[in-house]
């Protein structure tokens, strides 16, 4: 995409935002394309405001994904809540869902945001928890590829803000942002403007979400815990030496799984260690169309790791259909519908399940750091 085409897309995004939110025109801004950045970003407080897009995204043929990310960043320029990353990112996710047909980075999903959040089944008190966490930026840092906790934080913020905006709440939301920017807490401003307690407003939102449950819920197969249909039962370790890297590690067999430990290096364009199981000994494809998701258990050193499915159409590291998860000292159970899988890079593709090559677990993004995690009990449902 040429520079002029990018500028036209950004102008279109601002025009759509203005019509949707009925707000003021955007302030002066510039658009930059960077070869260094992995993720898009907006600096709403600079003069002029800056929107920076990664070169890899601009060069991609996936214009719908690019437009979704452009809308997200343009939304920050139009209405940025300096006092609350939750409200600011929530507005940007709500905008990309409303105007671009899906949540942009880091959510990377065309599934309706309320449906995704309904599947998470957030508990009462989740808003107060995120308001506190938003103060120390824990869930909102996106200098690199996101972990699943970041994606969940953006989804919950996007769903709640979308709920506040529906059907005609933009003016009241702008007042909310102004009050928070002036020093009010999110909870106090919400309670004043919506004339109810935060707990009551949250209860209305959670009740609203119940109508979306079931859209992604897996349909259980006759045998819920059926073993993975893999001929090559051994796990294979792969590292980044194929792209000039110097990471090193060991892979040990465990009952129903494996343990991976090692250290990511510094050389090469990307550092990773991967445990893979191919579905066929000849590395041919299998169909998983009769299944709706995968479950597994994992524990580790507290870092975030990646589950991925290599398919005939998505073979390159980082382009697989993936799910990022956080590890803990004790065993945690994960249940991942295929509809939740996303591709962080590469052209737009939809999960079909008919051309799957391998299941992978990968450590990446921790340059010159030790990594350690275990996985067991992988099952399809």
Secondary structure per residue as TSV (DSSP state, phi and psi in degrees):
chain	resnum	aa	ss	phi	psi
A	1	X	-	360.0	131.6
A	2	X	-	-74.4	164.7
A	3	X	H	-59.3	-39.7
A	4	X	H	-66.8	-38.3
A	5	X	H	-64.2	-37.7
A	6	X	H	-63.7	-44.6
A	7	X	H	-61.8	-39.4
A	8	X	H	-63.9	-42.4
A	9	X	H	-62.2	-41.5
A	10	X	H	-65.1	-42.8
A	11	X	H	-61.1	-40.6
A	12	X	H	-62.6	-38.8
A	13	X	H	-63.8	-44.1
A	14	X	H	-65.2	-38.2
A	15	X	H	-63.7	-43.4
A	16	X	H	-65.7	-40.0
A	17	X	H	-62.5	-42.0
A	18	X	H	-63.7	-42.0
A	19	X	H	-68.9	-36.0
A	20	X	H	-72.4	-46.9
A	21	X	H	-94.1	-11.3
A	22	X	-	52.0	40.4
A	23	X	-	-100.2	-169.8
A	24	X	-	-75.9	156.0
A	25	X	-	-59.1	157.9
A	26	X	-	-68.4	154.3
A	27	X	-	-72.4	172.8
A	28	X	S	-55.3	140.2
A	29	X	E	-148.7	162.0
A	30	X	E	-129.4	152.6
A	31	X	E	-116.0	130.8
A	32	X	E	-124.9	148.7
A	33	X	E	-115.4	125.8
A	34	X	E	-117.3	137.3
A	35	X	S	-86.4	-10.7
A	36	X	S	-92.1	-32.1
A	37	X	-	-80.2	143.9
A	38	X	S	-94.0	-23.3
A	39	X	S	-130.6	151.6
A	40	X	-	-71.1	154.6
A	41	X	E	-153.7	151.6
A	42	X	E	-126.6	138.8
A	43	X	E	-111.2	90.7
A	44	X	T	-72.5	-24.5
A	45	X	T	-88.8	-7.9
A	46	X	S	-78.5	164.3
A	47	X	S	-129.4	107.7
A	48	X	S	-73.9	165.9
A	49	X	E	-61.4	149.2
A	50	X	E	-122.7	134.5
A	51	X	E	-117.2	121.2
A	52	X	E	-114.9	125.3
A	53	X	E	-114.3	138.6
A	54	X	E	-67.0	140.5
A	55	X	H	-58.8	-39.2
A	56	X	H	-61.6	-32.9
A	57	X	H	-75.4	-41.0
A	58	X	H	-66.2	-36.0
A	59	X	H	-77.5	-14.2
A	60	X	S	-68.7	154.5
A	61	X	S	-82.4	-3.4
A	62	X	-	-86.3	83.6
A	63	X	H	-72.7	-29.2
A	64	X	H	-66.6	-40.2
A	65	X	H	-63.7	-42.9
A	66	X	H	-62.8	-44.0
A	67	X	H	-64.1	-38.1
A	68	X	H	-60.9	-43.5
A	69	X	H	-69.2	-36.8
A	70	X	H	-63.7	-44.1
A	71	X	H	-60.3	-42.3
A	72	X	H	-57.6	-49.8
A	73	X	H	-71.4	-37.3
A	74	X	H	-63.0	-33.5
A	75	X	H	-61.9	-35.7
A	76	X	H	-63.3	-38.9
A	77	X	H	-67.8	-38.9
A	78	X	H	-70.8	-42.2
A	79	X	S	-149.3	98.7
A	80	X	-	-112.3	124.7
A	81	X	-	-96.9	96.4
A	82	X	T	-64.0	-28.2
A	83	X	T	-85.9	-2.6
A	84	X	-	-156.9	108.5
A	85	X	H	-67.0	-30.2
A	86	X	H	-59.7	-50.4
A	87	X	H	-70.0	-37.9
A	88	X	H	-66.1	-49.7
A	89	X	H	-69.8	-32.7
A	90	X	H	-61.8	-42.0
A	91	X	H	-64.6	-40.1
A	92	X	H	-66.1	-41.9
A	93	X	H	-66.1	-42.1
A	94	X	H	-60.2	-39.8
A	95	X	H	-65.5	-45.6
A	96	X	H	-67.4	-33.6
A	97	X	H	-66.4	-41.7
A	98	X	H	-74.5	-33.6
A	99	X	H	-108.7	-20.7
A	100	X	H	-120.9	7.6
A	101	X	S	77.7	12.7
A	102	X	S	171.7	158.9
A	103	X	B	-71.9	132.3
A	104	X	-	-78.2	-165.9
A	105	X	T	-58.6	138.0
A	106	X	T	-94.5	8.7
A	107	X	T	-74.3	-41.8
A	108	X	-	49.9	56.0
A	109	X	B	-147.6	139.4
A	110	X	-	-91.7	-5.3
A	111	X	S	-70.2	138.1
A	112	X	-	-51.8	135.4
A	113	X	H	-62.4	-35.6
A	114	X	H	-64.2	-35.1
A	115	X	H	-67.8	-42.5
A	116	X	H	-62.5	-42.8
A	117	X	H	-71.6	-35.8
A	118	X	H	-58.8	-36.7
A	119	X	H	-66.9	-28.2
A	120	X	H	-73.5	-19.8
A	121	X	T	50.2	60.1
A	122	X	-	-60.7	144.1
A	123	X	-	-91.1	156.5
A	124	X	T	-54.2	139.9
A	125	X	T	98.4	-4.7
A	126	X	H	-65.5	-34.2
A	127	X	H	-66.0	-48.2
A	128	X	H	-60.1	-37.3
A	129	X	H	-62.9	-46.4
A	130	X	H	-70.5	-32.5
A	131	X	H	-63.1	-40.0
A	132	X	H	-67.5	-46.7
A	133	X	H	-66.1	-29.6
A	134	X	H	-63.1	-23.8
A	135	X	H	-68.5	-32.2
A	136	X	T	-104.7	12.2
A	137	X	T	66.2	14.1
A	138	X	T	-60.0	-39.1
A	139	X	T	-97.0	1.9
A	140	X	T	-114.1	2.5
A	141	X	-	-77.7	127.8
A	142	X	-	-135.3	47.6
A	143	X	S	-74.4	-20.9
A	144	X	S	-132.6	-170.0
A	145	X	S	-62.1	142.7
A	146	X	-	-79.2	153.6
A	147	X	-	-95.9	172.0
A	148	X	H	-64.7	-32.0
A	149	X	H	-61.5	-37.6
A	150	X	H	-65.6	-44.9
A	151	X	H	-61.7	-41.8
A	152	X	H	-64.0	-42.0
A	153	X	H	-60.2	-44.5
A	154	X	H	-65.8	-39.5
A	155	X	H	-64.6	-46.1
A	156	X	H	-63.0	-43.3
A	157	X	H	-62.2	-42.7
A	158	X	H	-64.8	-39.9
A	159	X	H	-66.5	-45.5
A	160	X	H	-65.9	-43.5
A	161	X	H	-66.4	-39.5
A	162	X	H	-58.4	-40.7
A	163	X	H	-61.4	-41.6
A	164	X	H	-65.7	-33.3
A	165	X	H	-81.1	-18.3
A	166	X	T	-88.8	133.2
A	167	X	T	-91.6	-25.1
A	168	X	T	-140.1	58.7
A	169	X	-	-109.0	17.8
A	170	X	H	-65.2	-43.1
A	171	X	H	-63.6	-43.0
A	172	X	H	-66.4	-36.1
A	173	X	H	-66.9	-38.7
A	174	X	H	-62.3	-37.8
A	175	X	H	-64.4	-39.9
A	176	X	H	-58.7	-47.9
A	177	X	H	-60.9	-42.9
A	178	X	H	-61.1	-41.3
A	179	X	H	-69.0	-40.4
A	180	X	H	-67.5	-40.4
A	181	X	H	-62.9	-27.3
A	182	X	T	-83.6	-3.5
A	183	X	T	121.2	-8.1
A	184	X	-	-71.4	152.0
A	185	X	-	-75.6	157.3
A	186	X	H	-58.8	-45.7
A	187	X	H	-62.1	-45.9
A	188	X	H	-63.9	-43.4
A	189	X	H	-66.6	-40.9
A	190	X	H	-63.1	-44.8
A	191	X	H	-63.8	-36.6
A	192	X	H	-69.8	-48.2
A	193	X	H	-75.5	-31.7
A	194	X	H	-99.8	0.8
A	195	X	T	54.7	46.0
A	196	X	S	-161.9	168.6
A	197	X	-	-71.5	159.0
A	198	X	H	-60.1	-39.5
A	199	X	H	-62.6	-39.7
A	200	X	H	-69.1	-40.7
A	201	X	H	-66.0	-41.1
A	202	X	H	-62.8	-41.0
A	203	X	H	-61.7	-37.8
A	204	X	H	-64.8	-41.2
A	205	X	H	-64.8	-46.8
A	206	X	H	-63.2	-37.4
A	207	X	H	-65.9	-39.0
A	208	X	H	-59.2	-37.8
A	209	X	H	-68.2	-25.1
A	210	X	G	-60.5	-27.3
A	211	X	G	-71.5	-13.3
A	212	X	G	-98.7	-7.3
A	213	X	T	-70.1	145.8
A	214	X	T	104.8	-19.6
A	215	X	S	-65.5	-34.8
A	216	X	S	-110.5	-3.2
A	217	X	-	-63.5	131.7
A	218	X	-	-67.7	138.4
A	219	X	-	-85.2	118.4
A	220	X	-	-66.7	137.4
A	221	X	-	-78.6	165.0
A	222	X	S	-53.9	-35.2
A	223	X	S	-114.4	96.3
A	224	X	T	-58.2	-32.8
A	225	X	T	-110.5	38.3
A	226	X	E	-65.5	136.0
A	227	X	E	-61.9	154.8
A	228	X	-	-64.8	134.5
A	229	X	-	-80.9	71.8
A	230	X	-	-115.0	124.8
A	231	X	S	-74.5	-47.2
A	232	X	-	-84.0	93.7
A	233	X	-	-74.4	-16.7
A	234	X	S	-79.7	145.6
A	235	X	-	-87.7	142.5
A	236	X	E	-118.8	133.6
A	237	X	E	-91.0	131.6
A	238	X	E	-126.9	145.3
A	239	X	E	-128.2	-177.2
A	240	X	G	-84.8	11.1
A	241	X	G	-61.6	-23.7
A	242	X	G	-67.3	-18.9
A	243	X	G	-118.4	23.8
A	244	X	T	86.1	15.7
A	245	X	-	-87.2	172.0
A	246	X	-	-131.3	26.4
A	247	X	-	-70.3	152.4
A	248	X	E	-145.1	149.2
A	249	X	E	-166.8	177.0
A	250	X	E	-129.5	149.1
A	251	X	E	-124.0	122.6
A	252	X	E	-118.8	139.2
A	253	X	E	-71.5	142.5
A	254	X	E	-134.9	159.6
A	255	X	T	-54.5	120.3
A	256	X	T	64.0	18.1
A	257	X	E	-176.6	-144.8
A	258	X	E	-155.2	166.7
A	259	X	E	-127.2	131.7
A	260	X	E	-119.4	131.1
A	261	X	E	-143.3	151.7
A	262	X	E	170.2	-162.8
A	263	X	E	-138.0	128.4
A	264	X	-	-77.2	143.2
A	265	X	-	-89.9	-158.6
A	266	X	S	-123.0	-17.8
A	267	X	-	-84.6	161.6
A	268	X	S	83.5	167.8
A	269	X	S	-74.2	-23.5
A	270	X	-	-150.4	142.4
A	271	X	-	-111.1	129.7
A	272	X	E	-159.7	156.7
A	273	X	E	-130.3	133.4
A	274	X	E	-132.6	134.1
A	275	X	E	-101.3	125.4
A	276	X	E	-126.7	145.6
A	277	X	E	-129.0	116.9
A	278	X	E	-82.6	147.4
A	279	X	S	-78.3	-23.8
A	280	X	S	-128.2	141.7
A	281	X	T	-61.7	-30.2
A	282	X	T	-86.8	7.5
A	283	X	-	61.5	33.2
A	284	X	-	-85.2	177.9
A	285	X	-	-90.4	158.9
A	286	X	B	-132.0	162.4
A	287	X	-	-103.6	130.2
A	288	X	-	-111.4	23.3
A	289	X	T	-63.0	-24.5
A	290	X	T	-82.1	-3.7
A	291	X	-	-113.8	156.6
A	292	X	-	-116.8	-4.1
A	293	X	E	-179.8	-178.9
A	294	X	E	-132.4	144.8
A	295	X	E	-123.5	155.3
A	296	X	E	-163.5	168.1
A	297	X	E	-119.8	146.4
A	298	X	E	-150.3	153.4
A	299	X	E	-146.5	160.6
A	300	X	E	-175.6	-155.2
A	301	X	S	-92.6	12.9
A	302	X	S	92.1	-6.3
A	303	X	-	-82.4	171.9
A	304	X	E	-101.7	132.6
A	305	X	E	-125.6	172.4
A	306	X	E	-123.7	127.0
A	307	X	E	-91.5	137.2
A	308	X	E	-145.5	149.3
A	309	X	E	-111.9	117.8
A	310	X	E	-81.3	130.5
A	311	X	E	-122.9	170.6
A	312	X	T	-60.0	-29.5
A	313	X	T	-95.0	-9.3
A	314	X	B	-139.7	83.4
A	315	X	-	-103.4	-27.9
A	316	X	S	-75.1	144.6
A	317	X	T	-54.5	130.7
A	318	X	T	93.1	-16.4
A	319	X	-	-105.0	-1.3
A	320	X	S	-68.1	165.5
A	321	X	E	-76.7	118.5
A	322	X	E	-136.1	167.0
A	323	X	E	-143.3	125.8
A	324	X	E	-98.5	131.9
A	325	X	E	-134.5	149.3
A	326	X	E	-93.1	141.5
A	327	X	-	-102.8	161.9
A	328	X	-	-138.5	171.8
A	329	X	S	-62.8	-37.8
A	330	X	S	-97.9	164.8
A	331	X	-	-66.3	134.2
A	332	X	E	-121.3	142.4
A	333	X	E	-96.2	136.1
A	334	X	E	-124.3	138.0
A	335	X	E	-131.3	112.7
A	336	X	E	-121.9	103.0
A	337	X	E	-61.3	143.4
A	338	X	G	-57.6	-28.9
A	339	X	G	-64.9	-15.6
A	340	X	G	-88.1	-8.9
A	341	X	-	-70.2	141.4
A	342	X	B	-131.2	161.7
A	343	X	-	-113.9	118.7
A	344	X	S	-76.5	-25.6
A	345	X	S	-140.1	170.7
A	346	X	S	95.8	171.6
A	347	X	S	-67.2	162.3
A	348	X	-	-66.9	125.5
A	349	X	-	-141.2	149.3
A	350	X	-	-106.7	146.1
A	351	X	-	-68.4	127.6
A	352	X	-	-114.9	-31.2
A	353	X	S	80.4	2.6
A	354	X	S	-100.4	2.6
A	355	X	S	-141.9	43.1
A	356	X	E	-83.4	134.9
A	357	X	E	-104.7	-44.1
A	358	X	E	-156.3	156.3
A	359	X	E	-104.3	134.8
A	360	X	E	-134.5	148.9
A	361	X	E	-126.8	127.5
A	362	X	E	-129.1	141.2
A	363	X	E	-102.7	126.4
A	364	X	E	-156.5	165.0
A	365	X	S	85.0	4.1
A	366	X	-	-119.8	68.4
A	367	X	T	-54.8	126.0
A	368	X	T	58.2	35.8
A	369	X	-	-126.3	152.3
A	370	X	E	-77.3	146.5
A	371	X	E	-132.6	147.4
A	372	X	E	-158.8	124.9
A	373	X	E	-156.7	159.6
A	374	X	E	-126.6	148.4
A	375	X	E	-134.5	141.1
A	376	X	E	-149.4	171.2
A	377	X	E	55.1	49.1
A	378	X	E	-77.5	128.7
A	379	X	E	-140.4	152.1
A	380	X	E	-97.5	150.2
A	381	X	-	-129.8	360.0
